Each structure stands twice: as structure tokens, then as C-alpha cells.
């Protein structure tokens, strides 16, 4: 959910189930808590954005998916 140019709620799903839940459970609140800006997300390589140790690939996939969603939303 985006409100006034800020991400205010987000929910990541992993399919098939894997260690991705570790990343999503930590990154979802980080993003919705506005600890990172949309402009930072858009301008930073997914591999350089915050990641969860032990779930690095899922973390990168999370950021890639979020970047795609923002682009599709015209942001």
C-alpha cells in the first residue's frame, strides 16, 4: 500500500515455501515502517539493499519484486 508517496504496508509471499519467509518476516516491517525510501529502493541495486543473512537470494528476489511492483504502479 502506498500513501502520500510512501510504502505504508507490504506483504511478501514465498512460493514454493523455502527459507524466504526468514527474509520476508524481517524485510516487510522494515519497508512498511518507512526505514527505507522508495527512491532508495528504485536507485539501489537489489543485491546492495538490506538482506537477511541465510536468506540472501530470497532477499534479493524480494527487492526485485518490489521494484517491479513500483514500476508497474507507475512510481
Gaussian input, Z-matrix of N, CA and C with variables (Angstrom, degrees):
# hf/3-21g

backbone

0 1
 N
 C     1     B1
 C     2     B2     1     A1
 N     3     B3     2     A2     1     D1
 C     4     B4     3     A3     2     D2
 C     5     B5     4     A4     3     D3
 N     6     B6     5     A5     4     D4
 C     7     B7     6     A6     5     D5
 C     8     B8     7     A7     6     D6
 N     9     B9     8     A8     7     D7
 C    10    B10     9     A9     8     D8
 C    11    B11    10    A10     9     D9
 N    12    B12    11    A11    10    D10
 C    13    B13    12    A12    11    D11
 C    14    B14    13    A13    12    D12
 N    15    B15    14    A14    13    D13
 C    16    B16    15    A15    14    D14
 C    17    B17    16    A16    15    D15
 N    18    B18    17    A17    16    D16
 C    19    B19    18    A18    17    D17
 C    20    B20    19    A19    18    D18
 N    21    B21    20    A20    19    D19
 C    22    B22    21    A21    20    D20
 C    23    B23    22    A22    21    D21
 N    24    B24    23    A23    22    D22
 C    25    B25    24    A24    23    D23
 C    26    B26    25    A25    24    D24
 N    27    B27    26    A26    25    D25
 C    28    B28    27    A27    26    D26
 C    29    B29    28    A28    27    D27
 N    30    B30    29    A29    28    D28
 C    31    B31    30    A30    29    D29
 C    32    B32    31    A31    30    D30
 N    33    B33    32    A32    31    D31
 C    34    B34    33    A33    32    D32
 C    35    B35    34    A34    33    D33
 N    36    B36    35    A35    34    D34
 C    37    B37    36    A36    35    D35
 C    38    B38    37    A37    36    D36
 N    39    B39    38    A38    37    D37
 C    40    B40    39    A39    38    D38
 C    41    B41    40    A40    39    D39
 N    42    B42    41    A41    40    D40
 C    43    B43    42    A42    41    D41
 C    44    B44    43    A43    42    D42
 N    45    B45    44    A44    43    D43
 C    46    B46    45    A45    44    D44
 C    47    B47    46    A46    45    D45
 N    48    B48    47    A47    46    D46
 C    49    B49    48    A48    47    D47
 C    50    B50    49    A49    48    D48
 N    51    B51    50    A50    49    D49
 C    52    B52    51    A51    50    D50
 C    53    B53    52    A52    51    D51
 N    54    B54    53    A53    52    D52
 C    55    B55    54    A54    53    D53
 C    56    B56    55    A55    54    D54
 N    57    B57    56    A56    55    D55
 C    58    B58    57    A57    56    D56
 C    59    B59    58    A58    57    D57
 N    60    B60    59    A59    58    D58
 C    61    B61    60    A60    59    D59
 C    62    B62    61    A61    60    D60
 N    63    B63    62    A62    61    D61
 C    64    B64    63    A63    62    D62
 C    65    B65    64    A64    63    D63
 N    66    B66    65    A65    64    D64
 C    67    B67    66    A66    65    D65
 C    68    B68    67    A67    66    D66
 N    69    B69    68    A68    67    D67
 C    70    B70    69    A69    68    D68
 C    71    B71    70    A70    69    D69
 N    72    B72    71    A71    70    D70
 C    73    B73    72    A72    71    D71
 C    74    B74    73    A73    72    D72
 N    75    B75    74    A74    73    D73
 C    76    B76    75    A75    74    D74
 C    77    B77    76    A76    75    D75
 N    78    B78    77    A77    76    D76
 C    79    B79    78    A78    77    D77
 C    80    B80    79    A79    78    D78
 N    81    B81    80    A80    79    D79
 C    82    B82    81    A81    80    D80
 C    83    B83    82    A82    81    D81
 N    84    B84    83    A83    82    D82
 C    85    B85    84    A84    83    D83
 C    86    B86    85    A85    84    D84
 N    87    B87    86    A86    85    D85
 C    88    B88    87    A87    86    D86
 C    89    B89    88    A88    87    D87
 N    90    B90    89    A89    88    D88
 C    91    B91    90    A90    89    D89
 C    92    B92    91    A91    90    D90
 N    93    B93    92    A92    91    D91
 C    94    B94    93    A93    92    D92
 C    95    B95    94    A94    93    D93
 N    96    B96    95    A95    94    D94
 C    97    B97    96    A96    95    D95
 C    98    B98    97    A97    96    D96
 N    99    B99    98    A98    97    D97
 C   100   B100    99    A99    98    D98
 C   101   B101   100   A100    99    D99
 N   102   B102   101   A101   100   D100
 C   103   B103   102   A102   101   D101
 C   104   B104   103   A103   102   D102
 N   105   B105   104   A104   103   D103
 C   106   B106   105   A105   104   D104
 C   107   B107   106   A106   105   D105
 N   108   B108   107   A107   106   D106
 C   109   B109   108   A108   107   D107
 C   110   B110   109   A109   108   D108
 N   111   B111   110   A110   109   D109
 C   112   B112   111   A111   110   D110
 C   113   B113   112   A112   111   D111
 N   114   B114   113   A113   112   D112
 C   115   B115   114   A114   113   D113
 C   116   B116   115   A115   114   D114
 N   117   B117   116   A116   115   D115
 C   118   B118   117   A117   116   D116
 C   119   B119   118   A118   117   D117
 N   120   B120   119   A119   118   D118
 C   121   B121   120   A120   119   D119
 C   122   B122   121   A121   120   D120
 N   123   B123   122   A122   121   D121
 C   124   B124   123   A123   122   D122
 C   125   B125   124   A124   123   D123
 N   126   B126   125   A125   124   D124
 C   127   B127   126   A126   125   D125
 C   128   B128   127   A127   126   D126
 N   129   B129   128   A128   127   D127
 C   130   B130   129   A129   128   D128
 C   131   B131   130   A130   129   D129
 N   132   B132   131   A131   130   D130
 C   133   B133   132   A132   131   D131
 C   134   B134   133   A133   132   D132
 N   135   B135   134   A134   133   D133
 C   136   B136   135   A135   134   D134
 C   137   B137   136   A136   135   D135
 N   138   B138   137   A137   136   D136
 C   139   B139   138   A138   137   D137
 C   140   B140   139   A139   138   D138
 N   141   B141   140   A140   139   D139
 C   142   B142   141   A141   140   D140
 C   143   B143   142   A142   141   D141
 N   144   B144   143   A143   142   D142
 C   145   B145   144   A144   143   D143
 C   146   B146   145   A145   144   D144
 N   147   B147   146   A146   145   D145
 C   148   B148   147   A147   146   D146
 C   149   B149   148   A148   147   D147
 N   150   B150   149   A149   148   D148
 C   151   B151   150   A150   149   D149
 C   152   B152   151   A151   150   D150
 N   153   B153   152   A152   151   D151
 C   154   B154   153   A153   152   D152
 C   155   B155   154   A154   153   D153
 N   156   B156   155   A155   154   D154
 C   157   B157   156   A156   155   D155
 C   158   B158   157   A157   156   D156
 N   159   B159   158   A158   157   D157
 C   160   B160   159   A159   158   D158
 C   161   B161   160   A160   159   D159
 N   162   B162   161   A161   160   D160
 C   163   B163   162   A162   161   D161
 C   164   B164   163   A163   162   D162
 N   165   B165   164   A164   163   D163
 C   166   B166   165   A165   164   D164
 C   167   B167   166   A166   165   D165
 N   168   B168   167   A167   166   D166
 C   169   B169   168   A168   167   D167
 C   170   B170   169   A169   168   D168
 N   171   B171   170   A170   169   D169
 C   172   B172   171   A171   170   D170
 C   173   B173   172   A172   171   D171
 N   174   B174   173   A173   172   D172
 C   175   B175   174   A174   173   D173
 C   176   B176   175   A175   174   D174
 N   177   B177   176   A176   175   D175
 C   178   B178   177   A177   176   D176
 C   179   B179   178   A178   177   D177
 N   180   B180   179   A179   178   D178
 C   181   B181   180   A180   179   D179
 C   182   B182   181   A181   180   D180
 N   183   B183   182   A182   181   D181
 C   184   B184   183   A183   182   D182
 C   185   B185   184   A184   183   D183
 N   186   B186   185   A185   184   D184
 C   187   B187   186   A186   185   D185
 C   188   B188   187   A187   186   D186
 N   189   B189   188   A188   187   D187
 C   190   B190   189   A189   188   D188
 C   191   B191   190   A190   189   D189
 N   192   B192   191   A191   190   D190
 C   193   B193   192   A192   191   D191
 C   194   B194   193   A193   192   D192
 N   195   B195   194   A194   193   D193
 C   196   B196   195   A195   194   D194
 C   197   B197   196   A196   195   D195
 N   198   B198   197   A197   196   D196
 C   199   B199   198   A198   197   D197
 C   200   B200   199   A199   198   D198
 N   201   B201   200   A200   199   D199
 C   202   B202   201   A201   200   D200
 C   203   B203   202   A202   201   D201
 N   204   B204   203   A203   202   D202
 C   205   B205   204   A204   203   D203
 C   206   B206   205   A205   204   D204
 N   207   B207   206   A206   205   D205
 C   208   B208   207   A207   206   D206
 C   209   B209   208   A208   207   D207
 N   210   B210   209   A209   208   D208
 C   211   B211   210   A210   209   D209
 C   212   B212   211   A211   210   D210
 N   213   B213   212   A212   211   D211
 C   214   B214   213   A213   212   D212
 C   215   B215   214   A214   213   D213
 N   216   B216   215   A215   214   D214
 C   217   B217   216   A216   215   D215
 C   218   B218   217   A217   216   D216
 N   219   B219   218   A218   217   D217
 C   220   B220   219   A219   218   D218
 C   221   B221   220   A220   219   D219
 N   222   B222   221   A221   220   D220
 C   223   B223   222   A222   221   D221
 C   224   B224   223   A223   222   D222

   B1=1.4421
   B2=1.5205
   B3=1.3106
   B4=1.4604
   B5=1.5191
   B6=1.3301
   B7=1.4533
   B8=1.5290
   B9=1.3120
   B10=1.4704
   B11=1.5231
   B12=1.3234
   B13=1.4515
   B14=1.5122
   B15=1.3392
   B16=1.4638
   B17=1.5239
   B18=1.3234
   B19=1.4596
   B20=1.5274
   B21=1.3338
   B22=1.4625
   B23=1.5217
   B24=1.3188
   B25=1.4702
   B26=1.5165
   B27=1.3203
   B28=1.4675
   B29=1.5211
   B30=1.3106
   B31=1.4592
   B32=1.5178
   B33=1.3211
   B34=1.4483
   B35=1.5143
   B36=1.3137
   B37=1.4586
   B38=1.5182
   B39=1.3088
   B40=1.4645
   B41=1.5125
   B42=1.3037
   B43=1.4591
   B44=1.5122
   B45=1.2826
   B46=1.4650
   B47=1.5202
   B48=1.3043
   B49=1.4615
   B50=1.5242
   B51=1.2956
   B52=1.4657
   B53=1.5226
   B54=1.2921
   B55=1.4593
   B56=1.5230
   B57=1.3220
   B58=1.4513
   B59=1.5056
   B60=1.3329
   B61=1.4629
   B62=1.5192
   B63=1.3308
   B64=1.4631
   B65=1.5268
   B66=1.3222
   B67=1.4585
   B68=1.5177
   B69=1.3192
   B70=1.4618
   B71=1.5185
   B72=1.3228
   B73=1.4654
   B74=1.5232
   B75=1.3180
   B76=1.4606
   B77=1.5230
   B78=1.3197
   B79=1.4624
   B80=1.5276
   B81=1.3442
   B82=1.4717
   B83=1.5308
   B84=1.3491
   B85=1.4730
   B86=1.5304
   B87=1.3154
   B88=1.4626
   B89=1.5251
   B90=1.3352
   B91=1.4594
   B92=1.5269
   B93=1.3218
   B94=1.4688
   B95=1.5261
   B96=1.3215
   B97=1.4609
   B98=1.5190
   B99=1.3309
   B100=1.4658
   B101=1.5251
   B102=1.3353
   B103=1.4579
   B104=1.5259
   B105=1.3379
   B106=1.4538
   B107=1.5185
   B108=1.3164
   B109=1.4593
   B110=1.5248
   B111=1.3105
   B112=1.4592
   B113=1.5235
   B114=1.3184
   B115=1.4652
   B116=1.5269
   B117=1.3246
   B118=1.4667
   B119=1.5214
   B120=1.3264
   B121=1.4659
   B122=1.5246
   B123=1.3195
   B124=1.4612
   B125=1.5288
   B126=1.3242
   B127=1.4603
   B128=1.5300
   B129=1.3175
   B130=1.4649
   B131=1.5226
   B132=1.3108
   B133=1.4580
   B134=1.5274
   B135=1.3120
   B136=1.4667
   B137=1.5156
   B138=1.3180
   B139=1.4668
   B140=1.5300
   B141=1.3373
   B142=1.4578
   B143=1.5326
   B144=1.3311
   B145=1.4588
   B146=1.5278
   B147=1.3384
   B148=1.4670
   B149=1.5298
   B150=1.3117
   B151=1.4571
   B152=1.5179
   B153=1.3161
   B154=1.4547
   B155=1.5274
   B156=1.3156
   B157=1.4534
   B158=1.5249
   B159=1.3095
   B160=1.4626
   B161=1.5140
   B162=1.3242
   B163=1.4685
   B164=1.5287
   B165=1.3199
   B166=1.4570
   B167=1.5220
   B168=1.3253
   B169=1.4652
   B170=1.5231
   B171=1.3189
   B172=1.4667
   B173=1.5230
   B174=1.3220
   B175=1.4620
   B176=1.5195
   B177=1.3192
   B178=1.4612
   B179=1.5284
   B180=1.3265
   B181=1.4683
   B182=1.5297
   B183=1.3155
   B184=1.4690
   B185=1.5240
   B186=1.3364
   B187=1.4609
   B188=1.5213
   B189=1.3264
   B190=1.4695
   B191=1.5246
   B192=1.3250
   B193=1.4671
   B194=1.5213
   B195=1.3114
   B196=1.4644
   B197=1.5285
   B198=1.3183
   B199=1.4585
   B200=1.5271
   B201=1.3199
   B202=1.4639
   B203=1.5221
   B204=1.3282
   B205=1.4680
   B206=1.5292
   B207=1.3224
   B208=1.4523
   B209=1.5169
   B210=1.3255
   B211=1.4588
   B212=1.5262
   B213=1.3411
   B214=1.4604
   B215=1.5234
   B216=1.3303
   B217=1.4658
   B218=1.5389
   B219=1.3279
   B220=1.4552
   B221=1.5220
   B222=1.3079
   B223=1.4783
   B224=1.5037
   A1=108.07
   A2=116.02
   A3=120.96
   A4=107.59
   A5=115.69
   A6=121.69
   A7=108.33
   A8=116.72
   A9=121.64
   A10=112.26
   A11=116.59
   A12=121.40
   A13=115.98
   A14=116.75
   A15=120.51
   A16=109.47
   A17=116.32
   A18=121.11
   A19=106.58
   A20=116.14
   A21=119.89
   A22=112.39
   A23=117.24
   A24=121.18
   A25=108.15
   A26=115.00
   A27=120.25
   A28=108.30
   A29=115.33
   A30=119.98
   A31=108.43
   A32=116.40
   A33=121.27
   A34=111.20
   A35=116.38
   A36=121.80
   A37=109.05
   A38=116.59
   A39=122.39
   A40=109.21
   A41=115.92
   A42=120.13
   A43=108.27
   A44=120.65
   A45=125.94
   A46=110.03
   A47=115.83
   A48=120.98
   A49=110.41
   A50=115.64
   A51=121.57
   A52=107.48
   A53=116.05
   A54=119.95
   A55=111.36
   A56=118.09
   A57=121.60
   A58=113.73
   A59=117.44
   A60=119.33
   A61=111.35
   A62=117.21
   A63=120.78
   A64=110.11
   A65=115.37
   A66=119.83
   A67=110.43
   A68=116.44
   A69=120.23
   A70=111.40
   A71=117.66
   A72=120.74
   A73=112.12
   A74=116.91
   A75=119.88
   A76=112.73
   A77=117.15
   A78=119.52
   A79=111.83
   A80=118.64
   A81=120.05
   A82=111.76
   A83=119.42
   A84=119.38
   A85=112.96
   A86=116.71
   A87=121.80
   A88=109.65
   A89=115.76
   A90=120.79
   A91=110.75
   A92=117.63
   A93=119.71
   A94=111.95
   A95=117.84
   A96=122.09
   A97=112.17
   A98=116.06
   A99=124.43
   A100=112.49
   A101=115.08
   A102=120.13
   A103=111.19
   A104=115.38
   A105=121.85
   A106=107.01
   A107=116.61
   A108=119.79
   A109=111.60
   A110=115.32
   A111=120.47
   A112=109.91
   A113=117.56
   A114=119.52
   A115=111.29
   A116=118.01
   A117=120.75
   A118=110.20
   A119=116.41
   A120=120.36
   A121=110.00
   A122=116.33
   A123=120.81
   A124=112.88
   A125=117.52
   A126=120.11
   A127=114.57
   A128=116.95
   A129=120.59
   A130=109.94
   A131=116.58
   A132=121.62
   A133=109.65
   A134=116.27
   A135=120.49
   A136=112.15
   A137=116.38
   A138=119.53
   A139=112.01
   A140=118.19
   A141=121.60
   A142=112.37
   A143=117.27
   A144=121.07
   A145=109.19
   A146=117.96
   A147=120.30
   A148=111.93
   A149=115.58
   A150=120.06
   A151=109.79
   A152=115.04
   A153=121.76
   A154=107.89
   A155=116.67
   A156=121.63
   A157=109.35
   A158=115.94
   A159=121.27
   A160=112.36
   A161=116.11
   A162=120.90
   A163=109.25
   A164=115.20
   A165=120.97
   A166=112.20
   A167=118.18
   A168=120.63
   A169=110.91
   A170=117.30
   A171=120.59
   A172=110.63
   A173=117.11
   A174=120.80
   A175=110.88
   A176=116.85
   A177=121.08
   A178=110.21
   A179=116.74
   A180=120.43
   A181=110.43
   A182=117.16
   A183=122.08
   A184=109.53
   A185=116.36
   A186=120.35
   A187=111.25
   A188=117.43
   A189=120.40
   A190=110.70
   A191=116.60
   A192=120.95
   A193=111.11
   A194=116.76
   A195=120.39
   A196=110.60
   A197=116.87
   A198=120.48
   A199=110.68
   A200=117.25
   A201=121.58
   A202=110.84
   A203=117.18
   A204=121.03
   A205=110.53
   A206=117.53
   A207=120.53
   A208=110.75
   A209=116.23
   A210=120.28
   A211=110.89
   A212=117.24
   A213=120.67
   A214=111.56
   A215=116.88
   A216=121.33
   A217=110.88
   A218=116.02
   A219=120.19
   A220=113.71
   A221=115.04
   A222=119.91
   A223=110.03
   D1=132.94
   D2=178.38
   D3=-116.35
   D4=131.36
   D5=-179.82
   D6=-136.03
   D7=123.80
   D8=-179.68
   D9=53.85
   D10=40.86
   D11=177.47
   D12=75.29
   D13=13.38
   D14=179.05
   D15=-127.90
   D16=145.49
   D17=175.33
   D18=-77.02
   D19=119.08
   D20=-177.54
   D21=-108.01
   D22=-17.67
   D23=176.61
   D24=-153.12
   D25=145.57
   D26=-179.76
   D27=-154.82
   D28=149.40
   D29=178.21
   D30=-144.81
   D31=120.91
   D32=178.71
   D33=-101.89
   D34=139.99
   D35=177.21
   D36=-121.78
   D37=140.95
   D38=179.20
   D39=-113.32
   D40=125.19
   D41=177.16
   D42=-141.14
   D43=126.51
   D44=-3.99
   D45=-71.53
   D46=162.73
   D47=-178.27
   D48=-59.81
   D49=136.85
   D50=177.97
   D51=-156.64
   D52=-155.60
   D53=179.50
   D54=-74.52
   D55=-1.88
   D56=-178.98
   D57=-57.20
   D58=-30.81
   D59=-179.86
   D60=-57.70
   D61=-31.07
   D62=178.25
   D63=-61.51
   D64=-43.65
   D65=179.93
   D66=-69.26
   D67=-47.46
   D68=-174.63
   D69=-63.95
   D70=-40.60
   D71=-179.79
   D72=-63.13
   D73=-24.79
   D74=179.92
   D75=-97.54
   D76=-34.73
   D77=-176.49
   D78=-81.72
   D79=-37.51
   D80=179.20
   D81=-50.99
   D82=-53.86
   D83=-179.61
   D84=-65.41
   D85=-30.71
   D86=178.14
   D87=-62.20
   D88=-45.70
   D89=-178.67
   D90=-72.47
   D91=-50.45
   D92=-177.21
   D93=-68.33
   D94=-21.29
   D95=175.24
   D96=-80.64
   D97=4.03
   D98=176.54
   D99=59.31
   D100=38.76
   D101=176.89
   D102=-87.36
   D103=-0.01
   D104=176.35
   D105=-146.02
   D106=140.36
   D107=-177.33
   D108=-90.11
   D109=158.10
   D110=176.75
   D111=-60.91
   D112=-40.39
   D113=-179.57
   D114=-63.71
   D115=-36.22
   D116=176.56
   D117=-66.61
   D118=-43.08
   D119=178.95
   D120=-59.87
   D121=-45.37
   D122=-177.12
   D123=-69.34
   D124=-34.31
   D125=-172.54
   D126=-95.18
   D127=-3.79
   D128=-176.49
   D129=-111.69
   D130=138.79
   D131=176.45
   D132=-57.84
   D133=139.04
   D134=-180.00
   D135=-55.25
   D136=-35.07
   D137=-179.23
   D138=-74.50
   D139=-13.40
   D140=179.31
   D141=-100.16
   D142=-5.65
   D143=177.57
   D144=-79.63
   D145=162.61
   D146=-178.65
   D147=-54.00
   D148=139.69
   D149=179.90
   D150=-134.81
   D151=164.51
   D152=179.92
   D153=-102.31
   D154=122.73
   D155=179.07
   D156=-59.10
   D157=132.37
   D158=-177.98
   D159=92.21
   D160=-10.18
   D161=178.51
   D162=-139.78
   D163=41.72
   D164=-175.58
   D165=-60.63
   D166=-47.77
   D167=-177.83
   D168=-64.91
   D169=-39.39
   D170=176.76
   D171=-65.46
   D172=-37.81
   D173=177.90
   D174=-62.67
   D175=-45.75
   D176=179.35
   D177=-63.49
   D178=-41.99
   D179=177.93
   D180=-62.95
   D181=-37.19
   D182=177.40
   D183=-58.22
   D184=-51.62
   D185=-178.34
   D186=-64.13
   D187=-40.76
   D188=177.19
   D189=-59.28
   D190=-43.66
   D191=179.67
   D192=-65.09
   D193=-41.36
   D194=179.47
   D195=-65.19
   D196=-41.91
   D197=177.40
   D198=-60.32
   D199=-42.17
   D200=178.62
   D201=-64.03
   D202=-42.35
   D203=179.56
   D204=-63.34
   D205=-41.69
   D206=178.52
   D207=-63.52
   D208=-41.97
   D209=179.54
   D210=-64.06
   D211=-43.78
   D212=178.47
   D213=-64.07
   D214=-29.36
   D215=179.62
   D216=-81.61
   D217=-2.76
   D218=178.94
   D219=77.99
   D220=25.02
   D221=-178.39
   D222=-105.68

